[in-house]
Amino acid sequence: MTQTMTAKDRKISGLSAVLAMSLGLALAPSHAAQNTEALQAMTDTQSASDTLSVKQQTIPLIATFMATSDMPKLNATLDQALDAGLTVSEAKEILVQLYAYVGFPKSLNALGELLKVVEARKQRGIQDAPGREPSRAIPTGDELVAVGTANQTKISGAPVKNAVTDFAPVINQYLQAHLFGDIFERDNLDWLSRELATVGALAATPGVEAQLRSHMRASMRVGLTAAQLRQLVHVLAERGNRQAAERADAALKQALAATSGR
């Protein structure tokens, strides 16, 4: 899978598939530090890099194994992710956010698996970076709705209003106040990581292809490149779930085609 980024790819921003958005929503050990740190430095922020860092590559895998309830692979991947520099706080945040996409039971089970991994690593003498909590208080009331609506609009590419939200306005209220407000306003996990997790979970879930396409476009909107998303597909194919990789590949091609055809 090519890692080369064209000038055209760099210009991708695209309008949201609004209905889909409204509904959709190995690795070196930590103590063998220098090579891993060099790879991690490639990009964990919203950069112009054409490759995913080692740490970033683990995020869609974590999401895929959580979505499919594959606990042995989730356990191993969480261990690898912590080796690659994912903090405990970031790991918890990924698994908490994904309840909005795959449900509370899978989120709770995955958090239990993370607890086992962290405790087992402590027994081996590994002290993982705890990470941090959000740096600011999450607003409440009307301010929360306003912040959540602004976040939703940025990620969707346009205000979310369609036949479904008109038919059931409360679903958009929940999306704005809770998903894009309470959750996405927490800055202890960046939006690139949140979209990597969401794409991984949706790719592993049959029947949500429209939402997956929408989140492919949202991923580029928040700063991931087409080349990085092609690498995500490759990572899923090589180390994750082949069906998930096939769905992700199809969604990415469709998202790019729709954008280039504007």
N, C-alpha and C positions, 0 to 999 in steps of 0.2 A: 504494500500500500504506500503510495507516494507521500512524502513529507513536503513536497515543493509547493510553495504558495505563489499563486499568480497575482498580478496586479488586480485582476478582476475579482478574485477571492477577497482581497483586502477591502474592497469597496462594499462588500455585502452588508446590508443592514435590514432591508425588507420590511414590509408591513406584516402585522401579525395575522395568523389565521385565527380571528378573534373568537369564534365559537369554540374552536378546539382549545384555545388558551383558557377560556372561562371554565371549561369543564375539566381541564387536564391537570388540569394540573396533576533467579529471580532477583529478588531484591536484596541489596546488601544489608547485613545486620547493622544496628545503630552503633555498635562499638567498633565496626570497621569503617570509621567515619569519613575519611577524606574523599574517597570516590563517591560515596552517597551524597555528601554535602555538595560536591561539585555538580552532581546531576540535579539536586534539589534547587540549586541556585539558578537553573535554566529559566524557570519562571513559576512562581506561586502567586503572582499578582497579575493584574490586567496589563500584560505586556504584549509586545509585538512578536514574541517567539512563535515559531512554527511547530514546536513540539511540546507535548505534555511532559512535565517533570515526572520523576519516579513517583513522588507523592501523589500528584494529580491522577496518574494512571490507576492508582488503587481505588479511587473514589467510585467510578462507575462499576467496578468489580464488587465492591462492598454492597452497593445498591442492588446489583443484579442478584447476588446470593441472598440478600435479605428478602427481596421480592419473591424469590423462588423457595424460600425457607430451606436453603441448602446450608445447614449449620456447620458441617465440617469445613466446607470451603469458606464460609463466612469467617469462621474462627481463624483459619490459616491466613486469610487475606487481611483481617484486622491486625494480626501479628506482624505481617509484612508491612502494612501501612504505618504502624507505629515505628518499625525499624526505619522506614523511609522519611520519618519526621512529622507525620500527622500527630497532633497533640491529642491528649485524651479529651479535652474540651471539643475539639473539632470533630473527633469521631462520634462523640455523644450527639453533637448538633446534627450531623448527617443522619443519624438513626432516628432522632426525634423528628426532624423535618419530614422524613419519608413516611411518617404515619399519615400525612395528608394525601399521599399518593397510593399507598398500599395497605393502610389500615393500622389501627392501634395494636391488634394482636401481634402482627409481624414486627412492629416497632418495639414492643415490649420484649419479645423473644430475642431480638437482635441486641437490645441493650443488656439483657442478661448474659448474652454470649460475650459482649465486650467486657463486662465485669469479670467473667471467667478469664479472659485473655489478660487483662491488666493484672489480676491477682497471680496468675501463673507466671507472668513476667517478673513480678516482684519476688516470687519464690526463686527465680533464676538470678536474682540480683540486678535486674534491669529497672532503673528508675526512669519512667517515661515522663516527658515534659507534660505538666498538667494543662498547659494552655491558659486561656483567660476567659473570663466571663464578658458579656457585652460591656462596652465602654460607656454606654449611656442608658439612662432609664427609658423604657418603652412607654410612649405616650398612652393615654387612655381617652375614652369618650370620643368626642367629635374630632379631636386632634389625631387620634389613632386612625380613624376612618380616612381622614385627609392624607395622612402619611401613606397608609396602605394603598389608597387609590392612586397616589403619585407613583409609588413603586410598581403597582400593577400596570400603569400606563407605560412606564419606561420599558418594562420587560415585554409587554404585549406589543408595543410599537404604536398603540392607539388606545383611546378610551374603550373599555369593554362594555358594549351595549349591543344586544342582538335579540332574536326572538326568544331564546331560552331564558336570558336574564329578565326579559320583559314578562315572560310567563311565570317565572319563579324568582322574583327579585331578591329573595332572601339568600339564594346561593351566591350571588355576587356580593351581597353584604358580608357574608362569611369569608369569601375570598379576600375582600378588601380589608376588613378589620382583622382577620385572624391570620390567614396565610401570608398575605403581602404586608400586613401590619405587624402583628405579634411576632411572626417567625422571620420574615425577610428583613425586618428592621434590626434584628440581632446581628451585630457586626463582628461577632467572634468567629464567623465563617463567611468568606467572601462570596459574592454572587456567582463567580465562575465555578467555585466548588459546589454551590447549591445546584447549579444547572447540570454539572457533570453527574451529580447524584440523581437528579430527577430524570435525566436521559437514560441513565443506567437502569433505573427502576422501571420506567415505562417501556424500554426496549425488552425487558424480561417479562412483560405482561401482555399476553395476546389480547387483541381486541381494542387496544387504545392507540392505534396507529395515527389517528388524527391528532391526538394530543402529543404524541411523540414528534410528529412533524412540526407542530407548533413550538415545542421546546427545543428542537434543533435550531429553529430560527431565533428563538429567544436566547439561546446559547451564544450565537454570533452577535446578537444585539448587546449582550453584556460584556463582550470582549474576547470570546473564544474564536479562533480562526477556523476556516474550512479545513485547513491542513490538520489542525489539532483534532477536529471532529472525525476526520478520516482515520487518524491514529487511534481515537477512541474505539471506532469500529474494529480496527485491527486488534486492539487489546482484548475486546470482547470475544473475537473469533479465536484468538490464540490461547487465552487464559480464562475465559469466562464461559459463556453459553452461546453455542453457534446459532441457535434460533434467534436469540437476542441480537447477535451481530447482524444477522440477515435483516431483521426488522429495522435496526438502526441504520444500516447501509441504505436500504430503500427509502427511509424517511429523510436521510441527509440528501440523497440524490434528488428527491422530489422537492425538498425545501430549496436547494440550490437552483433547480430548474425553474421553480416558480419565481424566485427572486430575479434570475437573469432574464426572465421573459417579461418583466414589468415594462 
